[in-house]
Amino acid sequence: MNKSPGTSLSRSIGSDSLKDVLATSGDIGLNAAVDSGALDGVPVLNVLTGLYKAQRDVRQVLYQRKIARFLKGLDSTSAAEREKFTNDLEKSGKLEEFGETILELIDKSDEVRKPRIVGRIMAAHISGSISYEQAIRVSTMINRVFLDDLNFLANFVWGFPSDFDREIAASLAAAGFLRSDGTDLGGIGGSLSSSKIRYRRTRYGDIVVEYGLEWQS
């Protein structure tokens, strides 16, 4: 087996052993399976277990849990789709490059639930719903926001956010999930201090809502 974590991550997507991850129920069960070594048959987790065996610490355990969550996020894809995806990566010579890109995204995640969303976004790419560029861009953007702020996107398409939600909207706009769509100066004689910004959800915001937020169900 190739000992490169990047290549092993790519191979894990098309591996028969991924079914063990997809069949595991809930984050608690997934954590227990990772910690016990029950998922070491998954190529990337097997490689990381070997690398960490001599110096296992909290950060390494959390990293493996994040990877398992990413893989779990692929559960909307079929085995045939995942196998084809891995085979196409190998044919194009991009197995390691793709795997390393995903591992870096997962490593930068500041919240253990984010990799599950990234997995669902990548599943949308694997099934042909979005492009690779869109999947990577959105996944990178997810790491720039507070996770729970993404819930705001689910019920917001266009308009003026409430006073309570203005800062959330501004943060999501800075990340690229919303964009400014005009300003209300508050009527005749209105000033900049009383103005309100109207926002519209971007295509990237639509992608998160359509494909990424299923983790809440």
C-alpha positions in Angstrom: 0.0 0.0 0.0 1.2 3.5 -0.8 2.3 5.2 2.5 1.5 8.7 1.3 -1.4 10.1 3.3 -2.6 12.1 0.3 -2.7 9.1 -2.0 -4.2 6.9 0.7 -7.0 9.4 1.2 -7.9 9.4 -2.5 -7.8 5.6 -2.6 -10.0 5.5 0.5 -12.8 7.1 -1.5 -13.0 4.2 -3.9 -12.2 1.5 -1.4 -14.6 -1.3 -0.4 -13.6 -0.6 3.2 -15.3 2.8 3.0 -18.6 1.0 3.6 -17.5 0.5 7.2 -17.4 4.3 7.7 -20.7 4.9 5.9 -22.4 2.2 8.0 -21.3 3.7 11.3 -24.2 5.6 13.0 -23.6 9.0 14.6 -20.6 11.0 15.5 -20.2 9.1 18.9 -20.1 5.8 17.1 -17.7 7.2 14.5 -15.4 8.5 17.2 -15.4 5.1 19.0 -14.7 3.2 15.8 -11.7 5.5 15.0 -10.3 5.3 18.6 -10.7 1.5 18.8 -9.0 0.9 15.5 -12.1 -0.7 14.0 -11.7 1.5 10.9 -8.0 0.9 10.3 -9.0 -1.1 7.2 -9.7 2.2 5.5 -6.4 3.1 3.7 -5.9 6.6 5.0 -6.8 5.8 8.6 -4.5 2.7 8.4 -1.6 4.9 7.2 -2.2 7.5 9.9 -2.5 4.9 12.6 0.9 3.6 11.6 2.4 7.1 11.6 0.9 8.0 15.0 1.5 4.7 16.8 4.7 5.9 18.5 3.3 9.4 19.4 -0.4 9.3 19.7 -1.8 12.5 21.2 -5.1 14.5 21.3 -4.5 16.5 18.2 -3.7 13.3 16.2 -6.8 11.6 17.4 -9.0 14.6 16.5 -7.4 14.7 13.1 -8.4 11.1 12.4 -11.9 11.7 13.7 -12.2 14.7 11.3 -11.0 12.5 8.4 -13.6 9.8 9.3 -16.3 12.5 9.3 -15.2 13.7 5.8 -15.5 10.1 4.5 -18.9 9.7 6.2 -20.0 12.8 4.3 -19.6 10.9 1.1 -22.6 8.7 2.0 -24.8 10.2 -0.7 -22.6 8.8 -3.4 -22.8 5.2 -4.8 -19.9 2.8 -4.6 -19.7 2.9 -8.4 -19.4 6.7 -8.4 -16.7 6.6 -5.8 -14.7 3.9 -7.5 -14.9 5.7 -10.9 -13.8 9.0 -9.2 -10.7 7.3 -7.7 -9.9 5.5 -11.0 -10.1 8.8 -12.8 -7.8 10.5 -10.3 -5.3 7.7 -10.8 -5.5 7.9 -14.6 -4.9 11.6 -14.5 -1.9 11.2 -12.1 -3.7 13.3 -9.5 -4.3 10.8 -6.7 -1.7 12.3 -4.3 -2.5 15.9 -5.3 -6.2 15.6 -4.6 -5.6 13.7 -1.4 -3.2 16.2 0.0 -5.6 19.1 -0.9 -8.4 17.4 1.1 -6.1 16.6 4.0 -4.9 20.2 4.2 -8.5 21.4 4.2 -9.4 19.0 7.0 -6.3 19.9 9.0 -7.3 23.6 8.9 -10.8 22.9 10.0 -11.4 24.6 13.4 -14.5 22.6 14.2 -14.9 18.8 14.1 -18.3 19.0 12.3 -16.9 21.0 9.4 -15.2 18.0 7.6 -18.6 16.3 7.4 -19.9 19.3 5.4 -16.8 19.3 3.2 -17.4 15.6 2.6 -21.0 16.4 1.4 -19.7 19.2 -0.8 -17.1 16.8 -2.3 -19.8 14.1 -2.8 -21.7 16.6 -4.9 -18.6 16.9 -7.1 -18.2 13.1 -7.3 -21.7 12.7 -8.4 -21.3 15.5 -11.1 -23.5 18.1 -9.5 -20.8 20.8 -9.1 -17.3 21.3 -10.5 -14.0 20.5 -8.8 -13.2 24.2 -8.6 -16.6 25.0 -7.0 -16.1 22.1 -4.5 -12.6 23.2 -3.4 -13.5 26.9 -3.3 -16.6 26.3 -1.2 -14.8 24.0 1.1 -12.0 26.6 1.6 -14.7 29.2 2.3 -16.3 27.0 5.0 -13.1 27.1 7.0 -13.4 30.9 7.2 -16.7 31.2 9.0 -18.1 30.2 12.4 -19.9 26.9 11.7 -23.3 27.8 13.2 -23.5 31.0 11.1 -24.0 28.7 8.1 -27.5 27.9 9.5 -28.4 31.5 8.7 -27.9 30.8 5.0 -30.6 28.1 5.0 -33.4 30.5 5.6 -31.9 33.6 3.8 -32.0 34.2 0.1 -32.4 38.0 -0.3 -33.2 41.0 1.8 -32.3 42.9 4.9 -31.0 40.9 7.9 -32.5 41.8 11.3 -30.5 43.9 13.6 -29.5 40.8 15.5 -28.2 39.1 12.3 -26.3 41.9 10.7 -22.9 40.9 12.0 -23.5 37.3 10.9 -24.5 38.5 7.4 -21.4 40.7 7.2 -19.2 37.7 8.2 -20.8 35.5 5.6 -20.5 38.2 3.0 -16.8 38.6 3.8 -16.3 34.8 3.2 -18.2 35.0 -0.1 -21.5 33.2 0.8 -23.5 36.5 0.6 -23.0 39.6 -1.4 -24.2 43.2 -1.0 -27.3 44.0 -3.1 -28.0 47.6 -2.3 -28.3 49.9 0.7 -31.4 51.5 2.3 -30.5 54.9 3.8 -33.7 54.9 5.9 -35.9 57.2 3.9 -35.6 61.0 3.2 -32.7 62.5 5.1 -31.4 59.2 6.0 -27.7 59.0 7.0 -25.0 56.4 6.6 -25.3 55.6 10.3 -28.9 54.5 9.9 -28.4 52.7 6.6 -29.1 49.0 6.2 -27.3 46.7 3.7 -29.4 44.4 1.7 -27.8 41.0 0.9 -28.3 38.2 -1.6 -27.0 34.7 -1.3 -24.3 33.9 -3.8 -24.0 30.7 -5.9 -21.5 29.5 -3.3 -24.0 30.0 -0.5 -26.6 28.1 -2.6 -24.1 25.2 -2.9 -23.7 25.0 0.9 -27.4 25.0 1.5 -28.2 22.5 -1.3 -25.4 20.0 -0.6 -23.6 20.8 2.6 -26.2 21.4 5.3 -27.7 17.9 5.0 -25.5 17.0 8.0 -28.2 18.6 10.2 -30.8 16.0 9.3 
